[in-house]
Amino acid sequence: VDDIIFGSTNDKLCKKFAKLMQSRYQMSMMGELSYFLGLQVKQTEDGIFINQAKYTRNLLKKYGMLDSSSASTPMATATKLGKDIGAKVDMTEFRGMIGSLLYLTASRPDIMFATCLCARFQADPRESHLVAVKRIFRYLKGTITLGLWYPRESEFNLYGYSDSDFAGCTVDRKSTSGSCQFLGNRLISWYSKKQVSLANSTAEAEYIAAGSCCAQILWMKNQLQDYGLRYSKIPIYCDNQSAIAMTGNPVQHSKTKHISLRYHFIREHVEEGDIELHFVTTDQQLADIFTKPLCEATFTRLVNELGMVSGFD
């Protein structure tokens, strides 16, 4: 079965397209979008709210966590996951929990970092890793209806945030890149990923993360051109001055030859005026939530600034 979502600001065009599709294919119309592959969509005059409350509740029930106590954050700040010699756990169940959580990140960027960190240990899960995963479920227990709000009245300026946690992985000391992209006040893309190469400094780790963010921004720029939107000098906010200097200061170039060429393309796009790197203080860095565990106060503030609100179940 193939499911299709289509939409338009013109109701007549929607009906015309539906009739055209039905005349050529055997298909049925489900009406206004309200539920799609686990995503609940609430459309109002003020905007659109997306969450996965029903899916989340089913997960908690499936893994026996409905009656568990809730947690304030998906991961404690003192958590340092690595290879463990502790008791082994059921690999099939552990992978099932991780897979379910990864699908949930489609509307829950707040659990992205914790889920991706736990996912690194699927090959040999231990008790400590399972405890960390259950902490994510306990956090979900108290935030079942949390989702993304996309306001109707918002500008269409495109911008992104880029951050990195230098040598955060306790196994191989590779850094973690975190990034999020906005269209006006709407969060439209986010990720948390361990870097492929080993960074030698905080600046290098931040520079690599900014390169990945740049690639995502340019892809979005090309997609938005189909809708008649043209962008130049798209801002990317980074909290490391040295990484910003690498993109525009020729003196720094000789010191970065060891960095993979696929990350250096960001310089070219800065020179061509496609993007601009701007400094932002750490307390205003929204991508911080995708790189490391945070205290409750900081975590809650960033969740709100990402545009996440509690809605219907």
C-alpha positions as CSV (number, residue, x, y, z in Angstrom):
1,V,0.0,0.0,0.0
2,D,1.4,3.4,-1.0
3,D,0.3,6.5,1.0
4,I,0.5,9.9,-0.6
5,I,0.2,13.4,1.0
6,F,-0.6,16.4,-1.2
7,G,-1.8,19.8,-0.4
8,S,-2.4,23.3,-1.8
9,T,-3.5,26.7,-0.5
10,N,-6.3,26.4,-3.1
11,D,-9.0,23.9,-2.3
12,K,-10.2,23.7,-5.9
13,L,-6.8,22.6,-7.1
14,C,-6.7,19.9,-4.4
15,K,-10.0,18.5,-5.6
16,K,-8.9,18.7,-9.2
17,F,-5.7,16.8,-8.5
18,A,-7.6,14.2,-6.5
19,K,-10.0,13.6,-9.4
20,L,-7.1,13.3,-11.8
21,M,-5.3,10.7,-9.7
22,Q,-8.4,8.7,-9.2
23,S,-9.1,8.6,-12.9
24,R,-5.7,7.0,-13.5
25,Y,-5.1,4.9,-10.4
26,Q,-7.2,2.8,-8.1
27,M,-7.1,4.9,-4.9
28,S,-9.3,6.3,-2.2
29,M,-9.2,9.7,-0.7
30,M,-9.0,10.0,3.1
31,G,-9.9,13.7,3.4
32,E,-8.0,16.3,5.4
33,L,-4.7,15.0,6.8
34,S,-5.0,14.1,10.5
35,Y,-2.9,10.9,10.8
36,F,-0.1,9.6,8.7
37,L,2.2,6.7,9.5
38,G,2.2,7.4,13.2
39,L,2.3,11.2,12.8
40,Q,-0.7,13.0,14.2
41,V,-1.4,16.3,12.4
42,K,-3.7,19.0,13.8
43,Q,-4.5,21.8,11.3
44,T,-5.9,25.1,12.6
45,E,-6.2,28.6,11.4
46,D,-3.1,29.6,13.3
47,G,-0.9,26.8,12.2
48,I,-0.1,23.1,12.2
49,F,0.8,20.9,15.2
50,I,2.6,17.6,14.6
51,N,3.2,15.0,17.3
52,Q,3.3,11.2,17.8
53,A,1.3,10.9,21.1
54,K,-0.5,7.7,20.1
55,Y,2.7,6.1,18.8
56,T,4.5,7.1,22.0
57,R,1.8,5.7,24.3
58,N,1.9,2.4,22.3
59,L,5.7,2.2,22.8
60,L,5.4,2.7,26.5
61,K,2.8,0.0,26.7
62,K,4.8,-2.4,24.5
63,Y,7.9,-2.1,26.7
64,G,6.1,-2.0,30.0
65,M,7.0,1.6,30.8
66,L,3.5,3.1,31.2
67,D,3.6,2.8,35.0
68,S,7.2,4.0,35.4
69,S,8.1,7.2,37.0
70,S,8.8,10.1,34.6
71,A,12.2,11.8,34.1
72,S,12.8,15.5,33.5
73,T,15.4,15.0,30.7
74,P,16.1,12.1,28.3
75,M,19.7,11.7,29.6
76,A,21.4,12.7,32.8
77,T,24.3,15.2,32.5
78,A,26.7,12.8,34.2
79,T,26.0,10.0,31.7
80,K,29.1,8.7,29.9
81,L,28.2,5.7,27.7
82,G,31.0,3.5,26.4
83,K,32.0,-0.2,25.9
84,D,30.9,-2.1,29.0
85,I,31.8,-5.4,30.5
86,G,28.6,-5.6,32.5
87,A,25.7,-8.0,32.1
88,K,24.5,-8.5,28.5
89,V,20.9,-7.7,27.6
90,D,18.5,-9.1,25.0
91,M,19.9,-7.7,21.7
92,T,16.7,-8.1,19.8
93,E,14.7,-6.1,22.3
94,F,17.4,-3.5,22.7
95,R,17.5,-3.0,18.9
96,G,13.7,-2.9,18.8
97,M,13.6,-0.1,21.4
98,I,16.3,1.9,19.5
99,G,14.5,1.5,16.2
100,S,11.2,2.6,17.7
101,L,12.9,5.7,19.3
102,L,14.6,6.6,16.0
103,Y,11.2,6.7,14.3
104,L,9.9,8.9,17.1
105,T,12.6,11.5,16.4
106,A,10.6,12.5,13.3
107,S,8.6,14.8,15.6
108,R,10.7,14.7,18.8
109,P,14.1,16.5,18.2
110,D,14.4,16.6,22.0
111,I,15.3,12.9,22.2
112,M,17.6,12.9,19.1
113,F,20.9,13.1,20.9
114,A,20.1,10.6,23.6
115,T,18.7,8.1,21.1
116,C,21.6,8.4,18.6
117,L,24.1,8.0,21.4
118,C,22.4,4.8,22.7
119,A,22.1,3.5,19.1
120,R,25.9,3.3,18.8
121,F,25.9,0.2,21.1
122,Q,23.4,-2.0,19.3
123,A,26.2,-4.5,18.4
124,D,26.9,-5.4,22.0
125,P,24.3,-3.9,24.4
126,R,24.9,-4.1,28.1
127,E,23.0,-3.2,31.2
128,S,24.2,0.4,31.4
129,H,23.0,1.0,27.8
130,L,19.6,-0.4,28.6
131,V,19.3,1.8,31.6
132,A,20.1,4.8,29.4
133,V,17.4,3.8,26.9
134,K,14.8,3.3,29.7
135,R,15.6,6.8,30.9
136,I,14.5,8.1,27.5
137,F,11.2,6.1,27.8
138,R,10.8,7.6,31.3
139,Y,11.2,11.1,29.9
140,L,8.6,10.3,27.2
141,K,6.3,9.1,29.9
142,G,6.0,12.7,31.2
143,T,6.0,14.4,27.7
144,I,3.7,12.2,25.7
145,T,1.8,15.0,23.9
146,L,4.9,17.1,23.2
147,G,5.3,18.0,19.5
148,L,6.2,20.6,16.9
149,W,4.2,23.7,16.3
150,Y,4.4,25.4,12.9
151,P,2.8,28.8,13.1
152,R,1.1,30.2,10.0
153,E,2.2,33.8,10.6
154,S,5.9,33.5,10.3
155,E,8.5,34.7,7.8
156,F,10.3,32.5,5.4
157,N,13.9,33.4,6.2
158,L,16.2,30.4,6.1
159,Y,18.9,29.9,8.7
160,G,20.7,27.2,10.7
161,Y,22.6,26.5,13.9
162,S,25.7,24.4,14.1
163,D,27.5,22.9,17.1
164,S,29.9,20.2,18.1
165,D,30.9,18.4,21.3
166,F,34.7,17.9,21.0
167,A,35.9,14.3,21.6
168,G,32.6,13.5,23.3
169,C,32.7,9.8,22.4
170,T,34.4,7.8,25.2
171,V,35.1,4.9,22.8
172,D,37.1,6.5,20.0
173,R,37.2,10.2,21.1
174,K,35.4,11.3,18.0
175,S,33.3,14.4,18.2
176,T,29.5,14.7,17.8
177,S,28.0,17.2,15.3
178,G,24.6,18.7,16.0
179,S,22.6,21.0,13.7
180,C,19.1,22.4,13.1
181,Q,17.6,24.4,10.4
182,F,14.7,26.9,10.5
183,L,12.3,28.4,8.0
184,G,11.2,31.5,9.9
185,N,10.1,30.2,13.4
186,R,9.6,26.7,12.1
187,L,12.1,23.9,12.8
188,I,12.3,21.9,9.6
189,S,15.4,19.8,10.0
190,W,17.7,18.5,12.7
191,Y,20.4,15.8,13.3
192,S,22.9,14.5,15.8
193,K,25.7,12.4,14.4
194,K,29.2,11.3,15.4
195,Q,31.8,12.7,13.0
196,V,33.6,10.3,10.7
197,S,37.1,11.8,11.2
198,L,38.9,12.4,14.4
199,A,39.2,16.2,15.2
200,N,42.4,17.5,16.7
201,S,40.8,20.5,18.3
202,T,37.5,22.1,19.3
203,A,37.8,24.5,16.3
204,E,38.3,21.6,13.9
205,A,35.3,19.8,15.3
206,E,33.1,22.9,15.0
207,Y,34.4,23.5,11.5
208,I,33.4,20.0,10.4
209,A,30.0,20.4,12.0
210,A,29.5,23.7,10.2
211,G,30.4,22.0,6.9
212,S,27.6,19.4,7.4
213,C,25.2,22.1,8.3
214,C,26.1,24.1,5.2
215,A,25.4,21.0,3.0
216,Q,21.9,20.7,4.5
217,I,21.2,24.4,4.1
218,L,22.3,24.4,0.4
219,W,20.0,21.4,-0.3
220,M,17.1,23.2,1.3
221,K,17.9,26.3,-0.7
222,N,17.7,24.4,-4.0
223,Q,14.4,22.8,-2.9
224,L,12.8,26.1,-2.0
225,Q,13.7,27.5,-5.4
226,D,10.9,25.3,-6.8
227,Y,8.5,27.5,-4.7
228,G,9.9,30.8,-6.1
229,L,12.0,31.5,-3.0
230,R,15.5,32.8,-3.6
231,Y,18.2,33.0,-0.9
232,S,21.7,34.4,-0.5
233,K,24.0,34.9,2.4
234,I,22.1,32.4,4.5
235,P,23.2,32.7,8.1
236,I,24.6,29.7,10.0
237,Y,25.2,30.4,13.7
238,C,28.3,28.9,15.3
239,D,29.6,29.5,18.8
240,N,33.3,29.1,17.9
241,Q,35.2,32.1,16.5
242,S,38.2,30.0,15.3
243,A,35.9,27.8,13.1
244,I,34.4,30.9,11.6
245,A,37.8,32.3,10.9
246,M,38.8,29.2,9.0
247,T,36.1,29.9,6.4
248,G,37.2,33.5,5.6
249,N,40.8,34.0,6.7
250,P,43.5,32.8,4.1
251,V,46.1,32.8,6.9
252,Q,44.3,29.9,8.6
253,H,44.0,27.8,5.4
254,S,47.6,26.3,5.6
255,K,46.7,25.0,9.1
256,T,43.7,23.0,7.9
257,K,45.1,20.9,5.1
258,H,44.7,17.7,7.1
259,I,40.9,18.2,7.3
260,S,39.0,16.2,4.7
261,L,38.4,18.1,1.5
262,R,34.7,17.3,1.6
263,Y,34.4,19.7,4.6
264,H,36.4,22.5,2.9
265,F,33.6,23.3,0.4
266,I,32.1,25.6,3.0
267,R,34.8,28.1,2.2
268,E,33.8,28.3,-1.4
269,H,30.2,28.9,-0.6
270,V,31.1,31.6,1.9
271,E,33.2,33.3,-0.8
272,E,30.3,33.0,-3.3
273,G,27.9,34.6,-0.9
274,D,25.6,31.5,-0.5
275,I,26.0,31.4,3.2
276,E,27.5,33.5,6.1
277,L,28.8,32.2,9.4
278,H,27.8,34.3,12.4
279,F,29.0,34.0,16.0
280,V,26.4,33.2,18.6
281,T,27.1,32.7,22.4
282,T,26.9,29.3,23.8
283,D,23.7,30.0,25.8
284,Q,22.0,31.0,22.6
285,Q,23.2,28.0,20.6
286,L,20.1,26.0,19.9
287,A,22.0,23.1,18.4
288,D,23.6,22.4,21.8
289,I,20.7,20.1,22.5
290,F,21.9,17.7,19.8
291,T,25.5,17.3,21.0
292,K,25.5,16.6,24.7
293,P,23.3,15.9,27.8
294,L,22.0,19.1,29.4
295,C,20.7,20.1,32.8
296,E,17.0,20.4,33.2
297,A,16.8,24.2,33.0
298,T,18.9,24.5,29.8
299,F,17.2,21.5,28.2
300,T,13.7,22.9,28.9
301,R,14.6,26.3,27.6
302,L,16.0,24.9,24.3
303,V,13.0,22.6,23.8
304,N,10.8,25.7,24.0
305,E,13.0,27.7,21.6
306,L,12.9,24.9,19.1
307,G,9.2,25.4,18.8
308,M,8.0,22.3,20.7
309,V,4.8,22.6,22.7
310,S,2.4,20.2,24.4
311,G,-0.8,19.5,22.4
312,F,-3.5,16.9,22.0
313,D,-3.2,13.1,22.7
